[in-house]
Amino acid sequence: MVHYNKFVLENGLRVLVHEDSSTPMAVVNVLYDVGAKDENPDKTGFAHLFEHLMFGGSINIPEYDDPLQRAGGENNAYTTNDLTNYYCSMPAENIETAFWLESDRMLSLAFSKKSLEVQRKVVCEEFKEHYINKPYGDLWFKMRELAYTTHPYKWMTIGKELSHIETATIDDVKQFFFKHYRPVNAILVVAGNIKTEQVKELAEKWFGPIPMGEKYERNLPKEPKQTAARHLTVHADVPLDSLVKTWHIEARLGKGYYVADLITEILSGGGSSRLFQALVKEKQMFSNLDCYHFGSIENGLLAIEGKLVKGIKIEDADREVEAQLKKMQEELVDVNELQKVKNKTESIIAFEDMSIMSRASSLANYELLGDANLMNTELERYQSITVEDIREYSRIIFDTNNSNTLYYLSKN
């Protein structure tokens, strides 16, 4: 059970405090309710660009990292299609340094041309290195475009195309910042060797004066229900053929999400899983084969992705994957098999919550979903799923008309 206290500042900033006196450290986690899905389709990659810009100096503090390191702190950040998260940890007695740094960059960035140029260059290099010049680098660009026709999940966090970041102006960047990076769109979590009263004082002192901003009202285009199977074949300069298949699944809080999560474990959670046993070990068609989903807040994708053993025809490999899915649709999984993946899920959740860094991040994520206490009750949702649910949802998810298949073939 993770205990926490919550209060909201007058400017709308939600603050959660998790006290843990067993550690000398403290964590400050700031989550902004903005991800790649909130970008203008003609100006993508901004959420991720901001993850870099936020370290390029704020209005009163020219450099973020140096003062933090002097206080014994370390930090990082990540962006997804749904959110942007910044976190740092340090000895608890130096916690005010983090409040000073985080509040100044929430107030306003420095927005210098120099900082934009430096960070733009970094992001453009990352785009080229990981997505243009790397083997299989564009695979998920192609799959997302195949699977989504309408919803902004159809582009990657890095952005739809390089030119969007190359041509970003200071005005574009300012507009994006003041639209999304406001107290009313943010969640602050403080965890570790601190007291709620102390956090209240510091939050009021450092974040209280920041103007609230306008609450961002999300109004994204809905993805229509897929009614026919989609296929795409690509030839690329890669060493091995790759098969990628996706299916649409329910949003983060729907029952189908939890069932899908357990299905991915049954199919691909380690050495005794079905896909590994049948197609990697026994039939030796794939050198590796994974089944997973993206944990998306809105309707996401369940994916099966694998590299083929040389000489195996991709159509045959695809048929064998489908045969495994058919089994899920027709036969009830063994009660023990289901219990095993539930136990594994429970231990993953417990393991994740061991560090205060993870607990802080989880509290922020669950608060974003609408209820931080879900962190303590979510396991019950997994435990309530039956073998009948697994079969029923396998029929819904793995319906051929809900499928997207990409043959990513080696030119050699």
Phi and psi in degrees as a GROMACS rama.xvg file:
@    title "Ramachandran Plot"
@    xaxis  label "Phi"
@    yaxis  label "Psi"
@TYPE xy
-101.25  115.259  VAL-2
-89.0623  144.969  HIS-3
-154.256  159.163  TYR-4
-116.636  151.099  ASN-5
-134.532  139.838  LYS-6
-146.118  162.846  PHE-7
-124.475  129.44  VAL-8
-74.6359  163.959  LEU-9
-61.3406  -27.4968  GLU-10
-84.8668  9.3548  ASN-11
93.5037  -5.55895  GLY-12
-68.5059  122.797  LEU-13
-85.4746  131.042  ARG-14
-123.145  126.908  VAL-15
-118.722  137.473  LEU-16
-124.238  127.451  VAL-17
-119.208  109.328  HIS-18
-85.7516  131.367  GLU-19
-146.815  100.722  ASP-20
-83.1834  1.87327  SER-21
-80.5945  -2.09859  SER-22
-127.49  148.259  THR-23
-82.84  -3.57102  PRO-24
-98.4332  166.191  MET-25
-140.189  151.659  ALA-26
-122.238  136.014  VAL-27
-117.134  120.916  VAL-28
-122.022  122.564  ASN-29
-116.113  116.501  VAL-30
-107.477  129.262  LEU-31
-105.854  133.529  TYR-32
-79.4953  61.7895  ASP-33
-149.276  132.586  VAL-34
-138.048  -172.973  GLY-35
-60.5011  -24.7356  ALA-36
-68.217  -16.1628  LYS-37
-92.8791  5.55159  ASP-38
-83.9998  154.827  GLU-39
-67.0523  128.926  ASN-40
-56.5562  -19.7897  PRO-41
-95.33  -2.72281  ASP-42
-139.649  69.2623  LYS-43
-91.846  167.809  THR-44
87.783  1.58597  GLY-45
-71.6917  -39.9129  PHE-46
-58.7348  -41.7433  ALA-47
-73.4077  -38.0884  HIS-48
-58.1839  -38.9635  LEU-49
-65.9301  -33.8373  PHE-50
-55.1561  -34.7802  GLU-51
-81.2082  -44.0192  HIS-52
-60.3626  -30.827  LEU-53
-64.61  -14.8706  MET-54
-102.097  5.26926  PHE-55
-97.9717  19.9581  GLY-56
104.418  132.72  GLY-57
-110.366  -176.12  SER-58
-60.1233  -37.5015  ILE-59
-112.443  -5.02572  ASN-60
-127.241  107.223  ILE-61
-65.337  -22.2099  PRO-62
-143.514  128.285  GLU-63
-84.5468  -46.9523  TYR-64
-65.849  -40.5507  ASP-65
-61.0683  -53.0315  ASP-66
-61.6298  -34.496  PRO-67
-65.0696  -44.2725  LEU-68
-65.0411  -36.2579  GLN-69
-63.9132  -26.9545  ARG-70
-89.39  9.70819  ALA-71
77.6576  22.5928  GLY-72
-102.78  162.258  GLY-73
-137.987  157.645  GLU-74
-147.216  165.538  ASN-75
-162.5  -179.2  ASN-76
-158.453  159.71  ALA-77
-150.252  154.679  TYR-78
-122.774  141.108  THR-79
-126.526  -175.127  THR-80
-68.515  -17.8127  ASN-81
-106.113  -27.4809  ASP-82
-157.786  167.56  LEU-83
-129.491  129.731  THR-84
-128.042  131.556  ASN-85
-119.969  134.683  TYR-86
-146.303  147.883  TYR-87
-144.87  154.39  CYS-88
-131.367  152.789  SER-89
-164.413  168.514  MET-90
-56.5535  135.752  PRO-91
-55.6263  -31.6513  ALA-92
-68.7327  -16.3341  GLU-93
-101.529  16.8682  ASN-94
-58.6509  -29.2887  ILE-95
-64.2732  -27.9652  GLU-96
-57.1763  -41.517  THR-97
-66.4035  -39.6541  ALA-98
-61.8964  -43.265  PHE-99
-60.6423  -48.873  TRP-100
-67.0441  -47.9908  LEU-101
-68.3002  -37.2779  GLU-102
-70.1628  -34.1208  SER-103
-67.7742  -37.6568  ASP-104
-80.3507  -17.1838  ARG-105
-76.3905  -32.9637  MET-106
-61.0954  -53.3134  LEU-107
-176.523  145.178  SER-108
-79.7457  169.405  LEU-109
-73.496  -26.7822  ALA-110
50.0112  49.758  PHE-111
-91.1567  149.846  SER-112
-59.796  -36.5738  LYS-113
-62.535  -49.0063  LYS-114
-60.2898  -43.3577  SER-115
-61.0893  -43.2316  LEU-116
-63.2015  -44.0963  GLU-117
-61.8171  -50.121  VAL-118
-71.8358  -34.2098  GLN-119
-59.496  -43.2851  ARG-120
-61.7772  -44.3596  LYS-121
-59.8611  -47.4015  VAL-122
-67.0883  -40.583  VAL-123
-63.4717  -40.1499  CYS-124
-62.9756  -42.5995  GLU-125
-60.6861  -43.5159  GLU-126
-58.6271  -48.0868  PHE-127
-66.6461  -44.468  LYS-128
-66.9769  -44.3995  GLU-129
-94.1595  -23.9003  HIS-130
-120.223  -21.3058  TYR-131
-105.529  -47.3765  ILE-132
-93.2331  -6.95698  ASN-133
-93.0519  137.17  LYS-134
-55.8146  137.912  PRO-135
65.832  7.89398  TYR-136
-60.2188  -31.6104  GLY-137
-97.1252  7.47382  ASP-138
-57.7079  -47.347  LEU-139
-77.8247  -21.2108  TRP-140
-59.6121  -47.2201  PHE-141
-68.6975  -41.4796  LYS-142
-66.8337  -42.2147  MET-143
-62.4345  -40.5776  ARG-144
-66.4077  -30.1752  GLU-145
-74.3389  -42.8558  LEU-146
-79.5577  -32.682  ALA-147
-112.903  129.306  TYR-148
-99.1587  -24.8825  THR-149
-131.286  -47.4178  THR-150
-69.1219  144.916  HIS-151
-67.8821  -0.394962  PRO-152
-65.3063  -4.85948  TYR-153
-75.4061  -6.14788  LYS-154
-118.596  157.235  TRP-155
-77.3374  162.315  MET-156
-59.0451  -35.8554  THR-157
-64.844  -20.5819  ILE-158
119.037  161.98  GLY-159
-74.4644  -43.1568  LYS-160
-149.005  152.928  GLU-161
-56.9641  -36.4177  LEU-162
-60.1396  -28.362  SER-163
-62.2351  -37.1603  HIS-164
-82.3666  -37.1214  ILE-165
-60.3801  -31.4972  GLU-166
-104.909  6.43711  THR-167
-62.5151  132.314  ALA-168
-103.543  166.434  THR-169
-57.5267  -39.6964  ILE-170
-64.7812  -42.3191  ASP-171
-56.2977  -45.672  ASP-172
-66.8835  -44.3616  VAL-173
-60.0548  -44.6925  LYS-174
-59.4172  -45.5358  GLN-175
-63.4364  -42.8329  PHE-176
-61.9336  -52.8907  PHE-177
-74.3649  -12.887  PHE-178
-80.741  -40.7292  LYS-179
-110.606  -33.3795  HIS-180
-90.8849  54.951  TYR-181
-113.364  153.75  ARG-182
-51.1541  -37.6802  PRO-183
-69.3038  -15.7736  VAL-184
-108.522  17.4569  ASN-185
-125.749  157.642  ALA-186
-129.622  125.708  ILE-187
-107.901  124.319  LEU-188
-119.027  129.378  VAL-189
-120.05  127.051  VAL-190
-134.952  151.584  ALA-191
121.633  -150.344  GLY-192
-82.4283  66.8185  ASN-193
-139.311  166.018  ILE-194
-116.097  147.769  LYS-195
-57.5011  -41.1425  THR-196
-60.1603  -42.0621  GLU-197
-62.9692  -43.21  GLN-198
-64.5676  -40.3375  VAL-199
-56.6109  -49.0505  LYS-200
-59.5121  -47.9675  GLU-201
-66.495  -39.0629  LEU-202
-64.635  -44.8615  ALA-203
-62.1265  -43.0736  GLU-204
-65.9044  -46.7924  LYS-205
-94.8643  -39.3881  TRP-206
-97.906  -26.2228  PHE-207
-51.5097  -43.4052  GLY-208
-74.3886  -9.14178  PRO-209
-72.0117  130.403  ILE-210
-56.5466  139.306  PRO-211
-55.0239  -43.4916  MET-212
81.7376  176.288  GLY-213
-95.7657  135.982  GLU-214
-63.8024  124.133  LYS-215
-75.4481  118.615  TYR-216
-96.7022  114.301  GLU-217
-79.1702  128.897  ARG-218
-140.582  73.1439  ASN-219
-89.6388  149.107  LEU-220
-66.1699  135.747  PRO-221
-78.8025  140.202  LYS-222
-77.0018  122.841  GLU-223
-67.2875  153.777  PRO-224
-61.1087  131.78  LYS-225
-74.2157  132.516  GLN-226
-119.275  0.712047  THR-227
-152.187  147.208  ALA-228
-62.3873  144.191  ALA-229
-121.297  140.65  ARG-230
-131.262  146.562  HIS-231
-146.117  135.332  LEU-232
-117.296  130.749  THR-233
-126.367  138.587  VAL-234
-109.027  128.743  HIS-235
-142.599  165.791  ALA-236
-82.7797  73.0889  ASP-237
-129.75  156.949  VAL-238
-72.9148  -34.441  PRO-239
-131.459  149.96  LEU-240
-65.8468  145.587  ASP-241
-129.237  137.822  SER-242
-111.512  127.246  LEU-243
-129.889  129.207  VAL-244
-129.177  139.995  LYS-245
-133.817  155.984  THR-246
-139.552  144.675  TRP-247
-74.197  138.251  HIS-248
-127.883  171.618  ILE-249
-66.562  161.957  GLU-250
-67.2083  169.154  ALA-251
-53.9137  -31.9588  ARG-252
-104.297  2.8853  LEU-253
-77.6476  153.346  GLY-254
-57.5651  -38.6557  LYS-255
-59.2605  -27.2229  GLY-256
-64.7801  -45.4122  TYR-257
-68.1644  -38.6458  TYR-258
-64.3769  -45.036  VAL-259
-60.0679  -39.3255  ALA-260
-59.9776  -44.1633  ASP-261
-69.7732  -35.2657  LEU-262
-60.8954  -41.5152  ILE-263
-62.6674  -35.249  THR-264
-69.3333  -41.2137  GLU-265
-62.3865  -41.1249  ILE-266
-78.8276  -31.2888  LEU-267
-147.171  16.5676  SER-268
-85.4389  69.7912  GLY-269
99.9863  -173.645  GLY-270
-63.9233  -24.2753  GLY-271
-97.311  5.37293  SER-272
-72.3324  161.283  SER-273
-63.426  -48.5941  ARG-274
-65.7272  -40.6576  LEU-275
-64.0817  -49.432  PHE-276
-59.6068  -48.544  GLN-277
-77.4545  -44.9623  ALA-278
-107.031  -19.4603  LEU-279
-96.636  -50.005  VAL-280
-80.9076  -54.9209  LYS-281
-78.7145  -57.034  GLU-282
-86.2898  -13.3849  LYS-283
49.319  46.3662  GLN-284
-92.1271  -29.881  MET-285
-118.405  143.575  PHE-286
-80.8871  -30.2285  SER-287
-152.677  151.016  ASN-288
-150.901  121.581  LEU-289
-122.985  147.618  ASP-290
-127.503  127.805  CYS-291
-158.557  173.899  TYR-292
-134.787  172.609  HIS-293
-94.0274  -1.9729  PHE-294
65.2219  24.6147  GLY-295
-65.2747  146.854  SER-296
-71.0463  -42.1614  ILE-297
-94.3041  -178.343  GLU-298
-53.3326  117.6  ASN-299
-107.803  -158.423  GLY-300
-126.691  141.425  LEU-301
-100.62  134.882  LEU-302
-125.898  145.45  ALA-303
-121.899  128.414  ILE-304
-142.032  131.564  GLU-305
-157.044  154.466  GLY-306
-97.9135  136.392  LYS-307
-84.7161  150.673  LEU-308
-71.2231  138.968  VAL-309
-53.9989  136.889  LYS-310
94.0268  -12.5269  GLY-311
-86.6353  131.866  ILE-312
-74.1067  134.603  LYS-313
-65.0508  -33.0916  ILE-314
-63.0728  -39.3286  GLU-315
-66.468  -43.5074  ASP-316
-62.3527  -42.0436  ALA-317
-60.3041  -44.6891  ASP-318
-60.1038  -40.1273  ARG-319
-68.3179  -38.0555  GLU-320
-62.0454  -46.6213  VAL-321
-59.0682  -37.8587  GLU-322
-62.6264  -38.6571  ALA-323
-65.7826  -37.5303  GLN-324
-70.3364  -36.208  LEU-325
-61.5798  -38.8427  LYS-326
-60.045  -41.4677  LYS-327
-62.7828  -33.9063  MET-328
-77.963  -27.1084  GLN-329
-101.114  -37.1928  GLU-330
-110.155  142.657  GLU-331
-69.8231  136.467  LEU-332
-70.6472  155.687  VAL-333
-65.9669  140.069  ASP-334
-55.9526  -39.529  VAL-335
-67.4337  -36.4606  ASN-336
-62.8827  -42.4864  GLU-337
-66.9883  -42.4946  LEU-338
-61.5333  -37.8311  GLN-339
-61.231  -43.69  LYS-340
-73.9628  -29.2136  VAL-341
-65.0098  -43.0179  LYS-342
-61.6018  -40.7834  ASN-343
-64.4406  -42.3358  LYS-344
-60.2742  -42.191  THR-345
-61.6592  -43.6663  GLU-346
-70.8293  -32.2617  SER-347
-63.0979  -45.9511  ILE-348
-61.9841  -44.511  ILE-349
-64.1785  -41.3956  ALA-350
-65.3817  -41.4813  PHE-351
-59.9017  -34.7142  GLU-352
-85.169  8.23672  ASP-353
-72.7  -39.4071  MET-354
-92.2068  147.893  SER-355
-66.2185  -28.2189  ILE-356
-59.5069  -47.2152  MET-357
-68.015  -39.0934  SER-358
-63.4709  -41.1048  ARG-359
-62.9126  -45.2219  ALA-360
-63.4892  -42.256  SER-361
-63.5616  -43.9759  SER-362
-58.6455  -42.5476  LEU-363
-62.9453  -44.6027  ALA-364
-63.9934  -42.643  ASN-365
-70.524  -35.038  TYR-366
-62.9168  -38.4456  GLU-367
-61.9795  -36.8423  LEU-368
-71.8183  -12.0524  LEU-369
120.017  -11.4987  GLY-370
-161.973  104.842  ASP-371
-60.5747  -26.7485  ALA-372
-70.0222  -13.6127  ASN-373
-52.8735  -29.8918  LEU-374
-55.1129  -33.6161  MET-375
-90.4859  -16.7919  ASN-376
-116.283  -8.49505  THR-377
-61.9562  -32.1533  GLU-378
-57.1244  -33.8822  LEU-379
-59.8415  -33.7614  GLU-380
-65.4761  -39.0558  ARG-381
-67.6872  -43.2938  TYR-382
-63.6825  -27.801  GLN-383
-78.9208  -7.4922  SER-384
-78.5792  134.371  ILE-385
-104.688  169.01  THR-386
-64.2744  -29.744  VAL-387
-66.8311  -38.9993  GLU-388
-60.0025  -42.1686  ASP-389
-60.5259  -44.8146  ILE-390
-67.6993  -44.6025  ARG-391
-61.9144  -45.2182  GLU-392
-73.6267  -28.3703  TYR-393
-61.4572  -37.4911  SER-394
-66.1868  -38.2325  ARG-395
-72.6237  -51.4215  ILE-396
-66.1075  -50.3402  ILE-397
-86.9771  19.6264  PHE-398
-59.74  130.69  ASP-399
-52.1785  -38.1914  THR-400
-69.362  -9.21264  ASN-401
-102.882  9.31577  ASN-402
-103.298  148.749  SER-403
-129.058  126.692  ASN-404
-124.97  127.968  THR-405
-118.575  120.663  LEU-406
-96.5474  110.887  TYR-407
-107.456  98.2923  TYR-408
-102.824  144.151  LEU-409
-73.7742  133.555  SER-410
-67.0663  -23.9107  LYS-411
